[in-house]
Amino acid sequence: MNKPHKRNRVKGWHKWLGLTVSFFALLFAVSGIFLNHRSFISNIDISRDYLPDYLKTENWNQNSIKTTLNIGGDSILMYGASGIWLTDQRHSFVERFEGGMKKGVDNRNTTKIVKTKDGNVFAVTTYDLYHLNEKTKIWHNISSLIDSHERLCDAAINGDTLVVISRSNIFTSIYPFDDFSKSSLSAPSNYENKVSLFKTIWRLHSGELFGEVGKIIVDLLGVATIIFSITGIIIFLFPKVVRKFKRKGKNSSLFIAFLRPSYKWHRKLGYWLTPLILILFISGTFLRPPLLISIIRTTVAPLPFTTLDSENAWNDKLRCINYDTVQNEWLLYTSEGFYSMKDLDSSPQRIMSSPRVSVMGVNIMQQVYHDCWIVGSFDGLVLWDRKNGVCIDYLTKRPIMAKRFGPPQQQVAVTGYSADFLAGDIAFGYSFGAKYIHRNGQFISMPKYEKSGMISLWHLALEVHTGRIYQPIIGFLSDFFVFISGTLLVLITITGFMLYIKKTRYKQKHK
């Protein structure tokens, strides 16, 4: 028996792998385009009723609540990814408290609410800064006072000063808070202009590494991927339909009209875009396990003339800020760890003996007791004694080593914490939701209409793009879905390029 021709083997790989992955490639492309334009789709929500059970909220899970703030008397605001809620110290009721805010779950995702000494209340959401009208209880958008094109991250109060931070800069204001000053923090001691390799590849994959032009190019590559997927299916199916129609004497001109341009666009577009498509697919495989592990702690010099090449030492690194009222200094959490500074003009100093947190970053950073802080992340909830450098697992009361990196001490993904309720401290877990830390008891249930609730289109696109949406079907393999599908897409692209080259050479040879 003769062995099949090498070209036939390559063609078989390209055809069958392409047919297998085409549906997922479509979802990758569409979700990627959505992810690249978060602000434009921020007011579009999808009902969780149509989604897998793991995306449905129950007992304030799914990052619903980050923390709380007592705004006076018995009134407490709970807030997080689910927006802002009004309740009391006995959590005897719960109701929405978002009057005046933009529509859309993503627009109402609240990261911080602070209250000044004179009673002014401010809220930081995904894109905006709001000021609460004390009389009408309506939020007024004051984002125009802040000169920032970045997402806002956090806010803090020190005396009569309101501080708001974005991913790269700080904004300060004093009463009557009708003007904000923008500034950049000083570089830390022994500063090296390095960025994480993960962030570099992430921005390369999204195109953001080259600004808006780069994002548009990646969007076009996404459109090209959609074209490849659709035309590939047409090339696979329509010839069979045409042959079947011809045997039966039926008119197949409509199918032929689709088939001819599909061949043309599939081959020529694929040939010219192969280098960029390979960069897109290969970079994507490094953003999820297992390849993610190889780059997550690596730092490199920023690529010249890219968005990571900045004179600002804290470009895209700021995450959380708060004021330590005991040590009289600012506590700052960044993508590079914890820092402290006596004032906003001084150089931040790295805190070496700090809690270990998840690579996803800190969700909670609050001062409690005397010189202790609560730090919550996807690696758990830690009680951090800053003065003595001691860390205690707040859920198990066991001492843990205070250092930045290493394997997690526990597998409890903590997204929130509150000490404002009479019944005791409450931790909010991503999976288990609200749970009393020191006693048994039931926290107030979510309103029935919220248990299914809505999810932002951006969040849903993220679940699809990372492969987590397939978890109910393939279980733990969903963690490797991006790597597997990305590898297959690379093989499909390479085999398609080989086929085009071989066919072109064959035509030239027999011309």
N, C-alpha and C positions, 0 to 999 in steps of 0.2 A: 504493500500500500504506500502510495506517495505521500510524503509529508505536505501539509498545506503550505501554500506560498506565504512568505513572511508578511507581505502586504495584507493578505487575507486575515492573518492573525491580528495584526494591528487594527485592521478595520473592525474585526469582531470585538476586540477590547473597547474600541471607541464607541461602537454602536450599543453594546449591551450595558456597559458601565454608564454611558450617557443616558440611556433610557431609564436605568435604575435611579440615577441621581437627579434627573431633570426636574422632578416635582420639588425636591428639597432645594435645588438651585434656585428655582423660582421664588421660594419662600425666603431664602437667604437674601436674594437681590431686593425684593420688595421691602422686607423688614430693614435691610441695611439702609435703603434710601430714607425710610421713615426715621431711623435712628440719627441720621445725619442732619435732620431738620426738626429737632425737638420742639423748638419754640413755635414753629408753624403748625404743629399738630397738637399743641398743648391743650386745646379746648375740645378735643375729640375723645370720647370715652366709649368703652365697649362693656356690655353687660357680662358679668362673671357667670351668669347662668349658662352661657354657651361655651364655657371653658372648663378644663379639667378641674377636679375637686381640689387639687393642691393649690389652686389659685383663688379659692373662695375663702373669705374671711370668717373667722370664728373666734370669739373671746379676745378680740382686739389683737389678733396676730397679724402676720404679713406686714410688719413695720407700721401698723395702724397708728400706734401711739409711741412717741419718742420720750416725752416727759410732760410735766405739768407746771402751771404757775398760778399761785394764789394772787388774784388781781384786786382783792379787797373783801373784807368780811368773810362770808362763807362761799364766795364765788371762786371756782377753780376752772382754769382752762386746760383741757387736755389737747395735745396736738401731735401731729406726725404726718405720715403719708396719707392718712384718711382725712386730713383737714383739721379743723379746730372745733372742739366741743366744749360746751359749758356744763359743769356739774357742781356738786358741793362736796364738803369734806367727808360726808357719809356716802357719797356717790349714790344718792337716793333717786337721782334722775340724770338724764343726759340728753342734750339737744344741740343741734347745729348752731355755730356761732361764727358765721362767715359772711354776714351781710356786707355788701359793698365790694367783695372780692371778685376777681375774674372767674368765669365759669371754667369747669374742667378740673378733673382730679389732679392732673399734673400741676396746674396753676395754683392749686390750694394745698399742695404738699408743703407743710410748714416745718422749717428746721429750727426756728428759735423764736420765742416770745420773751421780751424783757419789759420791766417796769422801772421807771425812774423814781427818784425820791418824791418828786412832786406829782406822781400819779400818772404820768404819760406812759402809755402802753404801745409797744412797737412789735410788729411781727415780720419775720423774714421767711419768704416762700421761695420756691424754685427760682423765680425770676424777679420778684418784686419785694419792695419794702413798704409796709403799711403802718399807718398811725390810727389808733382807735379813738373815735370821738366818744368821750366819756358820757355825754348826755344821750346821744342817739344810739350808741353801741354799734355804730357802723364803721367799717374799716375804710380809710381813705388812702389811696395809692399815692405814695410820695417818691416813687422810684426815679422820677425826673430830677430829683435833687442830687442823685448820685450819678456821677460820670463813670459808668461801668457797662461794658458790653459782655461781661462774664456773669456766670451764675453767682448769686450771693450765697455765702456759706453759713455765717454765724453772726451773732451780735452779743454785746456785753455792755454792762454799765459800771462805771467807776466814778463815784461822786456825782457831779452834774454833767458828765461826759458820756455820750452814746457812741459806741464803737461798732461799726459794721465791717465785716471783711468779705471780700470776694476771693476767688481762687488765687489772686496775685497781689491785691492791694488792700489797704485799710482806709476807711472813711470815718471821720470823726465829726461830731456836732455837739453843740451845747444849746441850752434853752434859748430861744423857743423852737429849736430844731427845724429851722427853715433854710438852713444852709449846711452843706457838708464839705469838709476839706479832704482831698484825696492825697495819699502819700504811699510810698513803698517802704517797707521795713529795711533796716540796714542789714548788710550781709553778716552772717555769723562768723565767729572767729575760725581761722583755718579753713575758710570757705574755698571750695573747689567748684568750678563751673562744670558740674556733672548732672546728667539726668538719667533716669532709669531707662534701661533698654526696653522694658515693657511699655513704658509710656511712648517711647520713640516708635516702636512697632505698632502700637495702638493708633497713634496719630497718622502713621503711614497708611494703615489699613483703612481709616476713615477719610483720608485725604487732608485732614485738618493740619497735618504737618506743613502744608504749603498754603494755608489760609483758605479763603473761600474758593479760590480757583481750584485748589486741590480737591475740595469737597465736591465741586461740580464735576471734575474729571472722574472721581470715584462714582458719583451718581450715574454718569454716562456709562461707566463700566458695568454698573448694576443693570442699566437698561440693556446693554449688550448681552449680559448674562440671560436676561429674560428672552431676548431675541434668539440666542443660541438654544435655549431650552424649548421654546415653541417651535422654531424651525426644525430642530432635531426630531421632535415628535412627528412633525409633518413629513419629513423625509423618511421616517421609519414606517409610517402608516399609509400615506397617500399612494405610493406606488402599488401597494396591494389592492387598494380600493380601485385605482385606475384599471388595473388588469382585470379585476372582477367585473367592473362595468363594461369593459370592452368585450369580455366573453358573453355577456348578456345583451350586447348591442345597445347599451345605454350611453347617454352623453356624459363624458367625464371631463369636459372642458373646464368646469369650475374648479375641480381638484387640480388639474394641470396648471391652471392660472395661479394657484397658490404654491404648487410644487416648484415651478421654475425659479421664481424669485427667492424661495426658501433655500434652494441649493446655492444660489449666488451669494446671498447674504451670509449664510452659515459658513461657507468656505472662505470667502474673501475677508469678511469682517473678522473671522476667527484668526486668519493668518496675520493681518495687520495689528491686531490687538493682543496677540499671544504674550509678548513680554509684560505688558501692563496687567493682563489677566493673571499671569503667573505670580506677579508680585502681590496682587490682591489676595489670591487664594493662599499662597504660602504664608503671608503675614497673618492671615486669619487663623491658621492652624496653631500659631504660637500664642494666641490669646486665651486658650483653654488648655486643660490638662491633656496629655502629659507634658507637651513641649513648654507649657507655661512655667513649669517648675525650673526649667533650665535658664530662664531669663529674669525671673521675678526679683532677684536680689542684685542683678548686675547693673552697674552704672557705666555710662559712656559720655563722651563729650557731645554736646548738642551739635547737630548738623548745621553748618553755616547757612545763613539766609532762610532758615525755617522758623516756624512759630516757637520752637523751643530755644532758639538762639536769642536770648534776651539779656539785657544788662541788669534786669531785676533778679536778684538772687533768689527770690521767692516766687518766681513765675510759675503759676499753676500748682503751687505746693501748699498753700494755706487751707486749713480745714476747720479748726475749732479755736476759739479764744475765750478766755474767762479771766476774772481778776481774783487773785489770791488775797483775801482780806486779812489773813494772818501774817503772811510774809511780805505783804504790801508790794506785790509785783504781778505782772501779767504772765499767765500760763498759756502757752501756745502749742497746739498740736498741728503738725504738718505731715505731709507724705513722707518726710524723712525722720519723723519722731517728735519727741516732746522738747520744748524750749521754754526758757523763762527770760524775762526782761523787766528791769525796774520801771521803765517808762517806754512809751511807743517810739521814742527817738533813739533809744539805746540799742546796742547790738544784741540780738537774741543769743542766749547761751544754752548749749545742749544739756539736757538733763540725762545723765548716764543711767542712773538707777530709777528707771521708769517701768510702768506696767507693760507686759507683753500684750500686744493687740493683734487682731486679725489683719491680714493684708488688705482687707476691705476697708480698714480704717476704723476710727473711733465713732461710735454712735452717741455716747453719753460721756460728759466730762463735767461733773458738778462737785462743788465743795460742800462737804458735810462735816458735822461734829466740829473739831477744833482745827487740826491741820491735816485732815484726811479728805480724800477725794474719791468719788465713785467714778470709775471708768468702765464703760461697757462697750463691747464689740462682739463680733461673731465668734470670738474666743472665750466669751464669758463675761462675768461681772466681777470687777476687782475693787476692793477697798484699799486705797493707796495712801500710806502714811508718808507724805513727802519729806518730812523732817528727818525721819529715821530710815527712809528708803525701803520700807517694808510693804509688801503686798500680800493681801489675804483674799482668797476666793470668797466672795461675799455670800455665795449660795451654800457652800459647804463648810465655811469657816476654817478652811485649811490654809496654812501659809504657802505661798508660792514664790518662786524666784522672780525677782524684779529685773527683767532685762527686756530688750526690745524684740529680739528674734528668737526663733525656736519653735518646736512643735507646741500646739495648744495644750493647756492643762485640762481642758474639758471641751466637750462638743456641744455646748449650749450657746446657741446664737442669740445673743441679747441685743435687742434693738431699742429698749427704753427702760426708764426707771423713774419712780416718783416716791417722794417722802411727804406728800401733802395731804394724805388721807388719814383720818383718825384711827382706822383699823390697822395701820402699819405700812411699812415699806412694800412697794410692789415692783416686781420686775416684769418687763414685757419681752417675751421671746418671739423670735420670728415664726416658730412653729407652734409653741404651746400658748402663746398669747399672755394675758394678764395672770400673774401668780403672786400671792403673798409670800414674802421671803421668810418671815419669822413665825408664821402661824398658818393654820388652815382656814379656808374661807373662800367665798365666791365673790368675785368682783362683778360689778354691774354688767349685765348682758348687753351686747350690741343690739341696737334696734333691728327688728326683723328685716326691714327693707335694706339694711346695710350688710346683712350676712351674705347675700349674693352680691349686691352692690355693683359698682362700676370700677373698671380698671382703665387707666389711660392707654391710649393707642401706643404711645411710646413705650410704656412698660410691657405691653403685650408683644410689641416688636422685639424688645430685648429678650423676652422669654423664648421667642421663636429663633432669633439670631444666635443665641447661645446654646440652643438645643435642649434647654430645660423643659420646653413644652412637650417633649416626647417622653419625659420621665414616667408617666403612667403606663406607657407601652413597653419601654425597654429598660426601665429601672435604672440601676447605677451606670449602665452603658451610656446614658444621656450625657454624663460628664465627659465622655470621649467622642460624642457625636460630631462635634466640630472638627476634631482631628481626623476622624475616619472619613467623613464626607469631604473635608478639605483635601485630604490626600487623594481621594478618588477624583475630585475635580481637577487636581494637578495632572493626574495620569490622563484624564480625558482631554485636557488641553494639549498636552504633549503629543499624544497619539493623533489628535486632529491635525496638528501642525505637520507631523510626519507624513500623514496621508496627503495633505495638500502639496508638500514638496515633491513627493514621489509622483503624484499625478501630473504636476507641472513639468517635471523632468521628462516624464514619459511622453507628454504632448510635444515637447520641444524636440525630443529624439525622433519622433515619427512625423514631424511636420513636413 
